[in-house]
Amino acid sequence: MAGKRKQFARRRIGVSLILLILLVVMMYVPSFWQTVYPIYFYPQIKRQAAISHVDPLLIAAVARVESHFREDDISHAGAIGLMQLMPATAKWLANQIGDTTFQVNQLMDPTVNIRMGTEYLRYLLRIFNGNLSEAIAAYNAGPNRVKRWIAEGKWSGDEISVQDIPVTETRHFVERVMFMVHVFHRFY
């Protein structure tokens, strides 16, 4: 009986070591994590990021959190496509960038949606002086609400104090996007 216990213990140790080695390899091999967290439409994202001077991994993180890269996604609130743009916001953006041919139904086209979503991120980053947390919160809640939270002292605008964002949906959105930005930066 004692021999069987020792044999079982050695097998357990062997299996544990193999699992530990696999875990360590998985932790540090980017291709593993790129399989777990793929970025779809990456060529379009990179192209638009270069044009707009916005971090492509931020764009990818927003698309992942908003729609899981589903180009035909429509939210309960009416936001459309990969980056979940509201039709009114998209029309306003088209006007801002001088696109006189834009139609809301084009938001189902990943290239158009990525272009508009990236332009919106660029706009938000500019009005929030490059503050990533504030820009991401504004992407979800709107820039006026975020400005009001900060002016009223409800939120400092820092990544460290994201838990102070007064709207649960926006707080969770910022946390998830920031997490994905960090994951993408580590493995892409």
Salt bridges, closest charged atoms under 4 A:
ASP55 OD2 - HIS185 NE2 2.59
ASP72 OD1 - ARG70 NE 3.72
ASP73 OD1 - ARG70 NH1 3.59
ASP99 OD2 - ARG115 NH1 3.13
GLU119 OE1 - ARG122 NH2 2.85
GLU152 OE1 - LYS154 NZ 3.15
GLU159 OE2 - HIS182 NE2 3.22
